[in-house]
């Protein structure tokens, strides 16, 4: 039997517990409610949650945004011919899954693998066998296949050719790329641009990696635009909601380079490279009056389109490489001696050797030429003559002139990594060595700048390579090159005497630069031969020198300066270093003088009788015709001439083209600037079918430069006046 008092107590406790639970539950619910209300209030006021702006997020949900890509600015030569420009390249892939069909069960996969393989092998660098194998994967569940490197970087022209066959299952993906239509073309000066990812973004853009592409990256890079429109919850555009911010393309950069001169220079330098295999070559021609660099190249170099050779050619030899210049330095030494009153051209000295402070300065011909004048010593490139002149001036005066010519200072080119050079000048023998180009390291740009003072009657100008920069969005020129005078190291009278001595090098019977004569023009030149230092010691042997030439034309009032260096060549048995240098100098300088109305020699016979060069050595034939002011186009990689476009005995006007076929692998040349008649000659020689659009000279070609020529191939050529 239950005690009534105990039952009452239990009931009371139960009620109490229920009340306490109710109170706590009410507090918890109230607390949760307050938190929820507070959270929503916070979100309502700040409109953010976990750092995400809800207003913007909602707006994005109902907004369609599209980026309008800006174009990177083009880099052009002085006449507006393209050197670097934006383009689209394509990657190709093939759908092989038979499940991929379109409306009405239309196949969207490769239906004829053999035909597809034949077409792809015709236009892509892939064999028929490999293409067919790729189109027939072993895994039957494979959806699509790609073709490796052969299927990447496909040009618009190649894409269009493949598309003409209307192959099912073949698709292309577009990507932004940089086009360098000339391949090897002042590559180390121009540099290149490649895709890079923008910080904090998934988007990519072209960015300069070296050369002008990097130096002017800010100007060349455009600003992307944007197109947006508002939509309702059903996805329909809201009236008047479209907003568009146009893209602003990058600036157009006109360089000072001349396509004609640059093309000839690349060709001649490559020819010398193949003959002598030097460690390096550098060649530049510039306008002496303005400082404009008209053509420049180096070896090793690289193809800006394919990047072939890039791993060995990252440096810009024009401003980054320093070297002991050798005897071309004697131009500055002699100028300093004349200007300071320490040069008597008729004074005699004993050549051969000269002892300074217990050290011997030798001439290149150690036994010397006996007692000779300083005038003759310059033409013979006597080291002893220069050492005597340095001693006459005194080290202090000589160093002052080195400084006046800015040889140990940056030219402030703006290019990355420009060197200042260096000099050993502590001891008398070192001071004398600098007088003939040893114990002092310079850059090609410094030497070119110094040479302008000799060419311009004492006025030194800065070498430049950017002619102007134009904003394509407004059409306004934002930069225009102006001649920059950087000093007057010597008097005008001094430079005239130096140029006279430089002419002796070419025209005196004892001068050692007779190879640089040009028919119809007077040339002032100075050759150089400098021993190359290795591990602190000078190397020995004919192939252990840096050979060079600095030349000016016309000698009386130079318009053009050309400077060439060739380091440690393996000289062929039948050619000297100066002959090899002239194979670069002659054609380039001749073209520069002939195409300039102010320097063209109208007294030169306007036509020549074409010789028979069939069967001759290709190099000799090119040189023979080049010396007669004929524009020679060498086709093929053979060593002997198999055919010529003009018959022997016929008349050819000065400056006209003659095509020489050497056989082997023959590739399509750059036809820009060719006449229709020149193209007809090419078509006839190689059995090519050509369609012409327009009138005038060639402005475009459907078969790219470097494409292997095949009999029966077709090509479209665009002509413009």
C-alpha positions as CSV (number, residue, x, y, z in Angstrom):
1,X,0.0,0.0,0.0
2,X,1.4,3.4,-1.1
3,X,1.9,6.2,1.4
4,X,-0.3,9.2,0.4
5,X,2.4,11.7,1.7
6,X,5.0,10.1,-0.5
7,X,2.7,10.3,-3.6
8,X,2.2,14.0,-3.0
9,X,5.9,14.6,-2.7
10,X,6.6,12.8,-6.0
11,X,4.0,14.8,-7.8
12,X,5.3,18.1,-6.5
13,X,8.9,17.2,-7.7
14,X,7.6,16.2,-11.1
15,X,5.8,19.4,-11.6
16,X,8.9,21.3,-10.4
17,X,11.1,19.5,-12.9
18,X,8.6,20.2,-15.7
19,X,8.6,23.9,-14.9
20,X,12.4,24.1,-14.8
21,X,12.6,22.2,-18.1
22,X,10.1,24.6,-19.6
23,X,12.0,27.6,-18.4
24,X,15.3,26.3,-19.8
25,X,13.7,25.3,-23.1
26,X,12.1,28.8,-23.4
27,X,15.5,30.4,-22.7
28,X,17.2,28.2,-25.3
29,X,14.5,28.9,-27.9
30,X,14.6,32.6,-27.1
31,X,18.4,32.5,-27.5
32,X,18.3,30.7,-30.8
33,X,15.7,33.2,-32.0
34,X,17.8,36.1,-31.0
35,X,20.9,34.6,-32.8
36,X,18.8,34.0,-36.0
37,X,17.3,37.5,-35.9
38,X,20.8,39.0,-35.2
39,X,22.3,37.0,-38.0
40,X,19.7,38.0,-40.5
41,X,19.9,41.6,-39.3
42,X,23.7,41.5,-39.9
43,X,23.2,40.1,-43.3
44,X,20.5,42.5,-44.2
45,X,22.6,45.5,-43.1
46,X,26.0,44.4,-44.4
47,X,24.7,42.3,-47.3
48,X,27.6,39.8,-47.0
49,X,28.0,36.3,-45.8
50,X,31.4,34.6,-45.3
51,X,33.0,37.5,-47.1
52,X,30.7,37.0,-50.1
53,X,28.7,40.0,-51.2
54,X,25.2,38.7,-51.6
55,X,24.1,41.7,-53.7
56,X,26.9,41.1,-56.1
57,X,26.3,37.4,-56.1
58,X,22.6,37.9,-56.9
59,X,23.6,40.4,-59.6
60,X,26.0,37.9,-61.2
61,X,23.3,35.3,-61.1
62,X,21.1,37.5,-63.3
63,X,24.0,39.2,-65.3
64,X,25.7,37.8,-68.4
65,X,29.3,39.1,-68.5
66,X,31.6,38.6,-71.5
67,X,35.3,39.7,-71.7
68,X,36.3,41.4,-74.9
69,X,40.0,40.6,-75.4
70,X,42.3,43.4,-76.4
71,X,44.9,42.8,-79.1
72,X,48.6,43.1,-78.3
73,X,50.2,45.9,-80.3
74,X,52.0,45.0,-83.5
75,X,55.7,45.5,-84.1
76,X,56.5,46.8,-87.6
77,X,59.5,47.7,-89.6
78,X,60.1,51.4,-90.6
79,X,57.8,51.0,-93.6
80,X,55.0,49.3,-91.8
81,X,55.8,45.7,-92.7
82,X,54.9,43.3,-89.8
83,X,57.6,41.8,-87.6
84,X,55.4,40.7,-84.7
85,X,51.6,40.7,-84.6
86,X,48.7,38.9,-82.8
87,X,47.1,35.9,-84.5
88,X,45.0,32.9,-83.6
89,X,46.5,29.5,-83.7
90,X,44.5,26.3,-83.5
91,X,44.7,22.8,-81.9
92,X,43.0,20.0,-83.6
93,X,41.2,17.0,-82.1
94,X,39.0,14.2,-83.5
95,X,35.9,12.7,-82.0
96,X,35.9,8.9,-82.5
97,X,33.0,7.8,-80.3
98,X,30.1,6.7,-82.4
99,X,27.7,7.8,-79.7
100,X,28.4,11.5,-80.6
101,X,25.6,12.3,-83.0
102,X,23.6,15.5,-83.8
103,X,20.1,16.2,-84.9
104,X,18.5,13.6,-87.2
105,X,21.2,11.2,-86.0
106,X,23.9,13.1,-88.0
107,X,27.3,11.7,-87.1
108,X,29.6,14.0,-85.3
109,X,32.5,11.5,-85.2
110,X,35.1,10.5,-87.7
111,X,33.3,8.3,-90.3
112,X,36.1,7.9,-92.8
113,X,39.4,7.3,-91.0
114,X,41.5,6.6,-94.0
115,X,40.4,9.8,-95.8
116,X,40.9,11.8,-92.6
117,X,44.4,10.4,-92.1
118,X,45.3,11.3,-95.7
119,X,44.1,14.9,-95.4
120,X,45.8,15.4,-92.0
121,X,49.1,13.9,-93.2
122,X,49.0,16.3,-96.2
123,X,48.7,19.5,-94.1
124,X,50.2,18.5,-90.7
125,X,53.7,17.3,-89.8
126,X,52.4,13.7,-89.2
127,X,52.6,10.6,-91.3
128,X,49.5,8.9,-92.8
129,X,50.3,5.7,-90.8
130,X,50.6,7.6,-87.5
131,X,47.5,9.7,-88.1
132,X,45.5,6.5,-88.9
133,X,46.8,4.8,-85.8
134,X,45.8,7.8,-83.7
135,X,42.3,7.7,-85.1
136,X,42.0,4.1,-84.2
137,X,42.6,3.9,-80.4
138,X,42.7,0.5,-78.8
139,X,40.2,1.4,-76.1
140,X,36.7,1.3,-77.7
141,X,35.3,3.7,-75.1
142,X,37.7,6.5,-76.2
143,X,35.6,9.7,-76.9
144,X,38.2,11.8,-78.7
145,X,41.9,11.8,-79.7
146,X,44.6,14.4,-80.2
147,X,47.7,14.4,-82.4
148,X,50.4,15.6,-80.1
149,X,52.7,18.5,-81.2
150,X,51.6,17.9,-84.8
151,X,48.1,19.0,-83.9
152,X,49.1,22.2,-82.1
153,X,49.9,25.7,-83.3
154,X,48.1,25.3,-86.6
155,X,47.8,28.4,-88.7
156,X,44.5,29.9,-90.0
157,X,45.6,29.0,-93.6
158,X,46.2,25.3,-92.7
159,X,42.9,25.2,-90.7
160,X,41.0,26.5,-93.7
161,X,42.6,24.0,-96.0
162,X,41.6,21.1,-93.8
163,X,38.1,22.4,-93.3
164,X,37.6,22.4,-97.1
165,X,37.4,18.6,-97.0
166,X,34.4,18.8,-94.6
167,X,35.7,15.9,-92.5
168,X,33.2,14.7,-89.9
169,X,34.5,14.6,-86.3
170,X,37.4,17.0,-86.9
171,X,37.3,20.0,-84.6
172,X,39.5,23.0,-83.8
173,X,40.2,24.9,-80.6
174,X,41.3,28.5,-81.0
175,X,44.0,30.2,-78.8
176,X,45.7,33.6,-78.8
177,X,49.2,33.6,-80.1
178,X,52.0,35.8,-81.3
179,X,53.0,35.6,-85.0
180,X,56.5,36.3,-86.2
181,X,56.1,36.0,-90.0
182,X,59.8,36.5,-90.8
183,X,61.2,33.7,-88.6
184,X,64.8,34.7,-87.9
185,X,64.6,38.5,-88.2
186,X,66.6,40.6,-85.7
187,X,65.2,38.0,-83.2
188,X,67.4,39.0,-80.3
189,X,66.5,42.7,-80.6
190,X,62.7,42.1,-81.2
191,X,62.5,39.2,-78.6
192,X,59.3,37.4,-78.2
193,X,56.1,37.2,-76.2
194,X,54.2,34.2,-74.8
195,X,51.1,33.4,-72.9
196,X,51.3,34.0,-69.1
197,X,48.6,33.8,-66.4
198,X,47.5,37.0,-64.8
199,X,47.9,37.2,-61.0
200,X,44.8,36.2,-59.1
201,X,43.0,35.2,-62.3
202,X,42.4,32.2,-64.5
203,X,42.8,34.3,-67.6
204,X,46.0,34.5,-69.7
205,X,47.5,37.1,-71.8
206,X,50.6,37.6,-74.0
207,X,53.5,39.0,-72.2
208,X,57.0,40.1,-73.4
209,X,59.8,37.8,-72.4
210,X,62.8,39.4,-74.0
211,X,63.9,42.2,-76.4
212,X,61.6,44.9,-77.5
213,X,58.6,42.7,-76.6
214,X,59.7,43.0,-73.0
215,X,61.1,46.5,-73.0
216,X,57.8,47.9,-74.4
217,X,55.5,45.4,-72.8
218,X,53.4,48.1,-71.1
219,X,52.8,50.0,-74.4
220,X,52.1,46.8,-76.4
221,X,49.7,45.3,-73.8
222,X,46.1,46.4,-74.4
223,X,43.2,46.7,-71.9
224,X,40.4,44.1,-72.1
225,X,36.9,45.4,-72.5
226,X,33.6,43.9,-71.1
227,X,30.1,43.4,-72.3
228,X,27.3,42.8,-69.8
229,X,23.5,42.5,-69.8
230,X,20.9,42.0,-67.1
231,X,18.5,39.0,-67.2
232,X,15.2,38.2,-65.4
233,X,14.7,35.0,-63.4
234,X,13.6,33.3,-66.7
235,X,16.8,34.2,-68.5
236,X,15.4,36.9,-70.7
237,X,17.3,40.2,-71.3
238,X,16.0,43.2,-69.4
239,X,15.4,46.2,-71.7
240,X,18.1,48.8,-71.7
241,X,20.4,46.7,-69.5
242,X,23.2,46.1,-71.9
243,X,26.5,47.8,-71.0
244,X,29.6,47.6,-73.1
245,X,33.1,48.8,-72.3
246,X,35.2,48.5,-75.5
247,X,38.7,46.9,-75.5
248,X,41.6,49.2,-76.0
249,X,44.3,47.5,-78.1
250,X,48.0,47.9,-77.4
251,X,50.1,50.4,-79.2
252,X,51.7,49.8,-82.6
253,X,55.5,50.1,-82.5
254,X,57.3,51.1,-85.6
255,X,61.0,50.1,-85.4
256,X,63.8,51.7,-87.4
257,X,64.5,48.3,-89.1
258,X,64.3,48.1,-92.9
259,X,62.9,44.8,-94.0
260,X,65.0,44.7,-97.2
261,X,68.3,45.3,-95.5
262,X,67.4,43.0,-92.6
263,X,66.5,40.2,-94.9
264,X,69.8,40.5,-96.8
265,X,71.7,40.7,-93.6
266,X,70.1,37.6,-92.2
267,X,70.9,35.7,-95.4
268,X,74.5,36.8,-95.7
269,X,75.3,36.2,-92.0
270,X,73.8,32.7,-92.2
271,X,75.9,32.0,-95.3
272,X,79.1,33.0,-93.5
273,X,78.0,31.1,-90.4
274,X,77.6,27.9,-92.5
275,X,81.1,28.4,-94.0
276,X,83.2,29.3,-90.9
277,X,81.1,28.1,-87.9
278,X,82.3,30.9,-85.7
279,X,81.5,31.0,-82.0
280,X,79.5,34.2,-82.6
281,X,78.8,36.8,-85.3
282,X,77.3,40.3,-84.8
283,X,76.4,42.6,-87.7
284,X,74.6,46.0,-87.6
285,X,74.1,48.8,-90.1
286,X,72.9,52.2,-89.0
287,X,72.1,55.7,-90.3
288,X,75.1,57.7,-89.2
289,X,73.1,61.0,-89.2
290,X,70.1,59.9,-87.1
291,X,71.4,56.9,-85.2
292,X,68.6,54.8,-86.6
293,X,69.6,51.1,-86.6
294,X,68.4,49.8,-90.0
295,X,69.4,46.1,-89.6
296,X,71.0,44.0,-86.9
297,X,71.5,40.4,-86.3
298,X,73.7,37.9,-84.4
299,X,74.6,34.3,-84.4
300,X,73.7,32.2,-82.5
301,X,70.2,33.4,-82.8
302,X,66.7,31.8,-82.8
303,X,63.6,31.5,-84.9
304,X,60.9,33.6,-83.1
305,X,58.1,31.6,-84.7
306,X,59.4,28.1,-83.7
307,X,61.7,29.1,-80.9
308,X,64.4,26.9,-82.5
309,X,67.8,27.8,-81.2
310,X,66.5,29.9,-78.2
311,X,68.3,27.8,-75.6
312,X,71.7,29.1,-77.0
313,X,70.6,32.6,-77.8
314,X,69.1,34.3,-74.8
315,X,71.6,37.2,-74.8
316,X,71.3,40.4,-76.9
317,X,74.7,40.7,-78.4
318,X,74.2,44.3,-79.3
319,X,74.1,45.5,-75.7
320,X,74.9,42.6,-73.3
321,X,78.1,41.0,-74.8
322,X,81.4,42.7,-74.0
323,X,84.6,41.9,-75.8
324,X,88.0,43.4,-76.6
325,X,87.4,45.1,-79.9
326,X,90.9,44.9,-81.3
327,X,92.1,47.1,-84.1
328,X,88.8,48.9,-84.8
329,X,89.7,50.7,-81.5
330,X,92.5,52.4,-83.5
331,X,89.9,54.7,-85.0
332,X,89.4,56.3,-81.6
333,X,93.1,56.2,-80.6
334,X,94.1,58.0,-83.8
335,X,91.2,60.5,-83.5
336,X,92.4,61.3,-79.9
337,X,96.0,61.7,-81.0
338,X,95.1,64.0,-83.9
339,X,92.6,66.0,-81.8
340,X,95.2,66.5,-78.9
341,X,98.0,67.5,-81.3
342,X,100.0,64.3,-81.0
343,X,99.8,62.9,-84.5
344,X,102.1,63.7,-87.4
345,X,101.1,61.5,-90.3
346,X,104.6,61.8,-91.9
347,X,106.6,61.1,-88.8
348,X,108.6,57.8,-88.9
349,X,108.7,55.1,-86.2
350,X,110.3,51.6,-86.1
351,X,107.6,49.0,-86.6
352,X,107.7,45.4,-85.4
353,X,108.0,45.5,-81.6
354,X,108.1,48.2,-79.0
355,X,109.1,47.7,-75.3
356,X,107.1,49.5,-72.6
357,X,108.1,49.0,-68.9
358,X,109.8,45.7,-69.6
359,X,106.8,44.4,-71.7
360,X,106.8,44.0,-75.5
361,X,104.0,45.3,-77.8
362,X,104.2,43.4,-81.1
363,X,102.8,44.1,-84.5
364,X,100.7,41.4,-86.1
365,X,103.7,41.0,-88.4
366,X,106.3,40.7,-85.7
367,X,109.3,41.5,-87.9
368,X,107.5,44.7,-88.9
369,X,107.9,46.8,-92.0
370,X,111.0,48.8,-91.0
371,X,110.8,52.6,-90.5
372,X,107.4,53.7,-91.6
373,X,105.1,56.7,-91.2
374,X,102.2,56.8,-88.7
375,X,99.9,57.3,-91.7
376,X,101.1,54.0,-93.2
377,X,101.1,52.4,-89.8
378,X,97.3,53.0,-89.6
379,X,96.7,51.4,-93.0
380,X,98.8,48.4,-92.0
381,X,97.0,48.2,-88.6
382,X,100.2,48.5,-86.6
383,X,99.9,48.0,-82.9
384,X,103.3,49.6,-82.3
385,X,102.1,52.8,-84.0
386,X,99.1,53.0,-81.5
387,X,101.3,52.3,-78.5
388,X,103.6,55.1,-79.5
389,X,100.6,57.5,-79.9
390,X,99.3,56.5,-76.5
391,X,102.7,57.3,-75.0
392,X,102.8,60.6,-76.8
393,X,99.3,61.6,-75.5
394,X,99.9,60.3,-72.0
395,X,97.6,58.0,-70.2
396,X,95.6,60.8,-68.6
397,X,94.8,62.4,-72.0
398,X,94.0,59.1,-73.6
399,X,91.7,58.1,-70.8
400,X,89.9,61.5,-71.2
401,X,89.1,60.7,-74.8
402,X,87.9,57.2,-74.0
403,X,85.5,58.9,-71.7
404,X,84.5,61.5,-74.3
405,X,83.6,58.6,-76.7
406,X,81.4,57.2,-73.8
407,X,83.1,53.8,-74.2
408,X,82.7,52.7,-70.6
409,X,79.2,54.0,-70.1
410,X,75.8,52.5,-70.8
411,X,74.2,53.9,-74.0
412,X,70.8,53.8,-72.1
413,X,69.2,51.8,-74.9
414,X,66.4,50.7,-72.6
415,X,67.1,47.0,-73.4
416,X,67.4,44.7,-70.5
417,X,70.9,43.8,-69.1
418,X,72.9,46.4,-71.0
419,X,76.6,46.2,-70.0
420,X,78.9,49.2,-69.4
421,X,82.2,47.4,-70.2
422,X,85.5,47.5,-68.3
423,X,89.1,48.4,-68.6
424,X,92.5,47.5,-67.2
425,X,94.4,50.7,-67.0
426,X,96.7,50.5,-63.9
427,X,100.1,49.8,-65.6
428,X,101.8,51.4,-68.6
429,X,101.5,48.2,-70.7
430,X,97.8,48.0,-70.0
431,X,97.4,51.7,-71.0
432,X,99.2,51.0,-74.3
433,X,97.2,47.8,-74.9
434,X,93.9,49.8,-74.8
435,X,95.2,51.9,-77.7
436,X,94.9,48.9,-80.0
437,X,91.8,47.4,-78.5
438,X,93.1,45.0,-75.8
439,X,92.6,45.3,-72.0
440,X,89.4,47.2,-72.7
441,X,85.9,45.6,-73.0
442,X,83.1,47.3,-74.9
443,X,79.7,46.5,-76.4
444,X,78.8,46.8,-80.1
445,X,76.3,49.6,-79.2
446,X,79.1,51.6,-77.6
447,X,81.3,51.2,-80.6
448,X,78.5,52.2,-83.0
449,X,77.8,55.3,-81.0
450,X,81.4,56.3,-81.0
451,X,81.7,55.7,-84.8
452,X,78.9,58.3,-85.4
453,X,81.2,61.0,-84.1
454,X,83.8,60.1,-86.8
455,X,81.1,60.0,-89.5
456,X,79.3,63.2,-88.4
457,X,82.3,65.6,-88.2
458,X,82.6,65.2,-84.5
459,X,78.9,65.1,-83.5
460,X,78.1,61.8,-81.7
461,X,74.5,60.5,-81.8
462,X,72.8,57.8,-79.9
463,X,71.9,54.6,-81.7
464,X,68.1,54.0,-81.7
465,X,65.7,51.3,-82.9
466,X,62.2,52.6,-82.2
467,X,60.9,55.0,-84.8
468,X,57.5,55.8,-83.4
469,X,54.7,54.4,-81.2
470,X,51.1,54.9,-82.3
471,X,47.9,54.5,-80.2
472,X,45.6,52.5,-82.6
473,X,42.5,53.5,-80.6
474,X,43.0,57.2,-81.2
475,X,45.5,57.2,-84.1
476,X,47.8,59.5,-82.2
477,X,51.5,59.2,-82.2
478,X,52.6,58.9,-78.5
479,X,56.3,58.7,-79.3
480,X,58.4,60.0,-82.2
481,X,62.1,59.3,-82.5
482,X,64.3,62.3,-82.6
483,X,68.1,62.4,-83.2
484,X,69.8,62.5,-79.8
485,X,73.1,64.2,-79.7
486,X,75.2,62.8,-76.9
487,X,78.5,64.7,-77.2
488,X,81.2,66.1,-79.5
489,X,84.4,64.2,-78.5
490,X,86.6,65.5,-81.3
491,X,86.7,68.4,-83.7
492,X,85.3,68.2,-87.3
493,X,88.8,68.7,-88.7
494,X,90.0,65.6,-86.8
495,X,87.3,63.3,-88.2
496,X,88.0,64.3,-91.8
497,X,91.6,63.3,-91.3
498,X,90.6,60.0,-89.6
499,X,88.2,59.2,-92.5
500,X,91.1,59.9,-95.0
501,X,93.2,57.4,-93.1
502,X,90.4,54.8,-93.1
503,X,90.2,55.2,-96.9
504,X,93.9,54.3,-97.1
505,X,93.0,51.0,-95.4
506,X,90.9,50.2,-98.5
507,X,92.6,51.9,-101.4
508,X,96.4,52.1,-100.7
509,X,98.4,49.2,-102.2
510,X,99.6,48.3,-98.7
511,X,96.2,48.7,-97.0
512,X,94.8,45.5,-95.5
513,X,91.1,46.3,-96.2
514,X,90.9,46.1,-100.0
515,X,88.2,43.4,-99.9
516,X,85.8,46.1,-98.8
517,X,85.8,48.1,-102.0
518,X,82.4,48.7,-103.6
519,X,82.0,49.5,-107.2
520,X,80.8,53.1,-107.7
521,X,81.3,54.1,-104.0
522,X,84.2,55.3,-101.8
523,X,84.5,53.4,-98.6
524,X,86.2,54.3,-95.3
525,X,87.0,51.3,-93.2
526,X,89.1,49.8,-90.4
527,X,89.6,46.1,-89.9
528,X,90.3,44.5,-86.6
529,X,91.9,41.3,-85.3
530,X,91.9,40.8,-81.5
531,X,93.2,37.8,-79.6
532,X,90.5,36.2,-77.6
533,X,91.2,35.9,-73.9
534,X,90.5,32.5,-72.3
535,X,91.1,31.7,-68.6
536,X,93.2,34.9,-68.3
537,X,95.4,34.1,-71.2
538,X,95.2,34.9,-74.9
539,X,94.5,32.0,-77.2
540,X,96.8,31.4,-80.2
541,X,96.2,30.2,-83.8
542,X,94.3,31.6,-86.8
543,X,91.0,30.5,-85.4
544,X,91.5,32.1,-82.0
545,X,90.7,35.7,-82.9
546,X,87.8,38.2,-83.0
547,X,87.8,39.6,-86.5
548,X,85.9,42.8,-87.2
549,X,85.4,45.7,-89.6
550,X,84.0,49.2,-89.1
551,X,83.1,50.8,-92.4
552,X,81.4,54.1,-93.5
553,X,80.0,55.1,-96.8
554,X,80.1,57.4,-98.8
555,X,83.5,58.1,-97.2
556,X,83.4,61.9,-97.9
557,X,80.2,62.4,-96.0
558,X,79.1,59.1,-94.5
559,X,75.4,58.3,-94.4
560,X,75.8,54.7,-93.3
561,X,78.0,52.9,-90.7
562,X,78.3,49.1,-90.7
563,X,80.0,47.2,-87.9
564,X,80.6,43.4,-88.0
565,X,82.4,41.1,-85.5
566,X,83.2,37.4,-86.0
567,X,84.6,35.5,-83.0
568,X,86.8,32.4,-83.3
569,X,85.8,31.2,-86.8
570,X,87.2,28.0,-88.4
571,X,88.5,29.8,-91.4
572,X,88.1,27.8,-94.6
573,X,91.3,27.1,-96.6
574,X,90.2,29.2,-99.5
575,X,89.0,32.4,-97.7
576,X,90.4,35.0,-95.4
577,X,88.6,36.5,-92.5
578,X,88.2,39.8,-94.4
579,X,86.7,38.0,-97.4
580,X,84.1,36.4,-95.2
581,X,83.3,39.7,-93.5
582,X,82.9,41.3,-97.0
583,X,80.3,38.7,-97.9
584,X,78.1,40.3,-95.3
585,X,79.3,43.9,-95.8
586,X,79.2,44.1,-99.6
587,X,75.5,43.1,-100.3
588,X,74.1,44.9,-97.3
589,X,75.9,48.2,-97.7
590,X,75.3,48.2,-101.5
591,X,71.6,47.7,-101.0
592,X,71.5,50.6,-98.4
593,X,73.4,53.0,-100.7
594,X,71.4,52.0,-103.9
595,X,67.9,52.3,-102.3
596,X,68.7,55.7,-100.9
597,X,68.2,58.5,-103.4
598,X,70.7,60.7,-101.6
599,X,73.5,58.2,-102.0
600,X,72.5,56.2,-105.1
601,X,75.3,56.4,-107.7
602,X,73.5,57.3,-111.0
603,X,76.8,56.9,-112.9
604,X,76.8,53.1,-112.4
605,X,75.6,51.4,-115.6
606,X,71.9,50.7,-115.2
607,X,72.1,47.3,-116.8
608,X,74.4,44.3,-116.8
609,X,74.9,41.3,-119.1
610,X,73.9,38.2,-117.2
611,X,76.7,35.7,-116.9
612,X,76.3,31.9,-117.1
613,X,76.6,30.7,-113.5
614,X,75.1,27.2,-114.0
615,X,77.4,24.6,-112.7
616,X,79.4,27.1,-110.6
617,X,79.9,27.1,-106.9
618,X,76.8,28.7,-105.4
619,X,78.7,31.0,-103.0
620,X,80.9,32.3,-105.8
621,X,77.9,32.8,-108.1
622,X,76.0,34.8,-105.5
623,X,79.0,37.0,-104.8
624,X,79.7,37.5,-108.5
625,X,76.2,38.7,-109.2
626,X,75.9,40.7,-106.0
627,X,79.0,42.7,-106.9
628,X,77.2,43.7,-110.1
629,X,74.2,45.3,-108.2
630,X,71.9,42.4,-108.9
631,X,69.4,41.2,-106.2
632,X,70.2,37.5,-105.9
633,X,67.7,35.0,-104.5
634,X,69.3,31.7,-103.7
635,X,66.9,28.8,-103.6
636,X,67.6,25.4,-102.2
637,X,70.4,24.1,-100.0
638,X,72.7,22.7,-102.7
639,X,76.3,23.7,-103.3
640,X,76.2,24.4,-107.0
641,X,73.9,26.3,-109.3
642,X,71.5,24.0,-111.3
643,X,69.4,26.7,-113.0
644,X,69.1,30.5,-113.3
645,X,66.0,32.5,-114.0
646,X,67.7,34.8,-116.6
647,X,69.4,33.3,-119.6
648,X,73.2,34.0,-120.1
649,X,73.8,37.0,-122.2
650,X,70.5,38.7,-121.5
651,X,70.3,42.2,-120.0
652,X,69.2,42.7,-116.4
653,X,68.6,46.1,-114.8
654,X,70.5,47.0,-111.7
655,X,68.5,46.0,-108.6
656,X,66.4,43.4,-110.5
657,X,66.1,39.9,-109.1
658,X,67.7,36.8,-110.5
659,X,66.7,33.4,-109.0
660,X,69.3,30.7,-108.6
661,X,68.2,27.1,-108.0
662,X,70.8,25.0,-106.1
663,X,68.5,22.0,-105.7
664,X,68.1,19.9,-102.5
665,X,65.4,21.1,-100.2
666,X,63.9,24.3,-101.8
667,X,61.6,26.4,-99.5
668,X,59.3,29.3,-100.4
669,X,61.0,32.7,-100.0
670,X,59.4,35.8,-98.5
671,X,57.8,37.4,-101.6
672,X,57.0,40.7,-100.0
673,X,58.0,43.5,-102.3
674,X,58.5,41.2,-105.3
675,X,57.1,42.3,-108.7
676,X,54.6,40.1,-110.5
677,X,57.3,39.3,-113.1
678,X,59.6,38.0,-110.3
679,X,56.8,35.7,-109.1
680,X,56.2,34.4,-112.6
681,X,59.9,33.5,-112.8
682,X,59.6,31.5,-109.6
683,X,56.5,29.8,-110.7
684,X,58.1,28.8,-114.0
685,X,61.2,27.5,-112.4
686,X,59.4,25.2,-110.0
687,X,56.1,24.5,-111.9
688,X,53.9,26.3,-109.4
689,X,50.4,27.5,-110.3
690,X,49.8,31.1,-109.1
691,X,46.6,33.1,-108.8
692,X,47.1,36.9,-108.6
693,X,44.8,39.3,-106.8
694,X,45.3,43.1,-107.3
695,X,48.0,45.0,-109.0
696,X,51.5,46.2,-108.0
697,X,54.0,44.5,-105.8
698,X,53.5,41.4,-103.6
699,X,51.9,42.3,-100.2
700,X,50.8,38.8,-99.2
701,X,51.2,35.1,-100.1
702,X,49.1,32.1,-99.3
703,X,52.1,29.7,-99.1
704,X,54.1,30.8,-96.1
705,X,57.8,31.5,-96.2
706,X,59.8,28.4,-95.4
707,X,57.2,25.9,-96.9
708,X,58.9,23.2,-99.0
709,X,58.2,23.9,-102.7
710,X,56.6,21.0,-104.6
711,X,55.9,20.8,-108.3
712,X,52.3,21.4,-109.1
713,X,51.4,23.2,-105.9
714,X,49.1,26.2,-106.0
715,X,49.5,29.6,-104.4
716,X,47.6,32.9,-104.3
717,X,49.6,36.1,-104.3
718,X,48.1,39.5,-103.3
719,X,49.5,42.5,-105.1
720,X,49.2,46.2,-103.9
721,X,50.5,49.4,-105.4
